[in-house]
């Protein structure tokens, strides 16, 4: 049950645009490596948002 709650927590944060760094900090991880490895599929909205921002920055 605790595992499901943690995954739901990450999903809700990610869906609402919270940064990976902030999510890692809230999860008690020392860095983003563990957060990305364990919750990668749930971080997709954050990762896609970052990709869109980079596209806009480097748009030619």
C-alpha positions as a LaTeX table, in Angstrom:
\begin{tabular}{lrrr}
\hline
Residue & $x$ (\AA) & $y$ (\AA) & $z$ (\AA) \\
\hline
Unk1 & 0.00 & 0.00 & 0.00 \\
Unk2 & 2.77 & 2.46 & 0.85 \\
Unk3 & 4.39 & 1.82 & $-2.53$ \\
Unk4 & 1.16 & 2.69 & $-4.33$ \\
Unk5 & 0.78 & 5.89 & $-2.32$ \\
Unk6 & 4.32 & 6.97 & $-3.17$ \\
Unk7 & 3.73 & 6.30 & $-6.87$ \\
Unk8 & 0.42 & 8.19 & $-6.77$ \\
Unk9 & 2.14 & 11.10 & $-5.02$ \\
Unk10 & 4.81 & 11.27 & $-7.74$ \\
Unk11 & 2.18 & 11.01 & $-10.48$ \\
Unk12 & 0.14 & 13.87 & $-9.05$ \\
Unk13 & 3.20 & 16.10 & $-8.69$ \\
Unk14 & 4.41 & 15.25 & $-12.18$ \\
Unk15 & 0.99 & 15.79 & $-13.74$ \\
Unk16 & 0.98 & 19.27 & $-12.24$ \\
Unk17 & 4.40 & 20.25 & $-13.58$ \\
Unk18 & 6.51 & 19.92 & $-10.43$ \\
Unk19 & 10.19 & 19.63 & $-11.35$ \\
Unk20 & 12.04 & 16.34 & $-11.06$ \\
Unk21 & 14.42 & 17.96 & $-8.59$ \\
Unk22 & 11.55 & 19.01 & $-6.33$ \\
Unk23 & 9.95 & 15.58 & $-6.57$ \\
Unk24 & 13.25 & 13.90 & $-5.67$ \\
Unk25 & 13.63 & 16.19 & $-2.67$ \\
Unk26 & 10.08 & 15.48 & $-1.48$ \\
Unk27 & 10.66 & 11.74 & $-1.89$ \\
Unk28 & 13.77 & 11.95 & 0.26 \\
Unk29 & 16.16 & 11.02 & $-2.54$ \\
Unk30 & 19.68 & 12.48 & $-2.48$ \\
Unk31 & 19.45 & 13.31 & $-6.19$ \\
Unk32 & 17.28 & 12.75 & $-9.23$ \\
Unk33 & 18.93 & 9.47 & $-10.33$ \\
Unk34 & 16.82 & 7.20 & $-8.10$ \\
Unk35 & 13.69 & 9.24 & $-8.75$ \\
Unk36 & 14.12 & 8.93 & $-12.51$ \\
Unk37 & 14.96 & 5.22 & $-12.34$ \\
Unk38 & 12.03 & 4.22 & $-10.11$ \\
Unk39 & 9.37 & 6.67 & $-11.28$ \\
Unk40 & 10.40 & 7.34 & $-14.90$ \\
Unk41 & 7.06 & 6.33 & $-16.41$ \\
Unk42 & 5.27 & 8.64 & $-13.99$ \\
Unk43 & 7.55 & 11.60 & $-14.74$ \\
Unk44 & 6.63 & 11.75 & $-18.41$ \\
Unk45 & 4.61 & 15.01 & $-18.16$ \\
Unk46 & 7.55 & 16.81 & $-16.51$ \\
Unk47 & 10.03 & 15.41 & $-19.03$ \\
Unk48 & 7.81 & 16.31 & $-21.98$ \\
Unk49 & 7.32 & 19.82 & $-20.63$ \\
Unk50 & 11.08 & 20.27 & $-20.44$ \\
Unk51 & 11.47 & 18.99 & $-24.00$ \\
Unk52 & 8.88 & 21.49 & $-25.26$ \\
Unk53 & 10.67 & 24.32 & $-23.45$ \\
Unk54 & 13.99 & 23.32 & $-25.05$ \\
Unk55 & 12.33 & 23.21 & $-28.48$ \\
Unk56 & 11.04 & 26.74 & $-27.94$ \\
Unk57 & 14.42 & 28.01 & $-26.73$ \\
Unk58 & 16.32 & 26.59 & $-29.69$ \\
Unk59 & 13.64 & 27.16 & $-32.30$ \\
Unk60 & 15.12 & 28.30 & $-35.60$ \\
\hline
\end{tabular}
